[in-house]
């Protein structure tokens, strides 16, 4: 396996994992600050 290919593969996997963690963390912090969204209420605006 070429070194450049390994580097791109590791970069892609780490990027996917870290992006998922960042999205989860943003949702978690938002829910802690504002409370969980009410699923029965529709968003207006």
Secondary structure by P-SEA (a helix, b strand, c coil): ccaaaaaaaaaaaaaaaaaaaaaaaaaaaaaaacccccccccccc
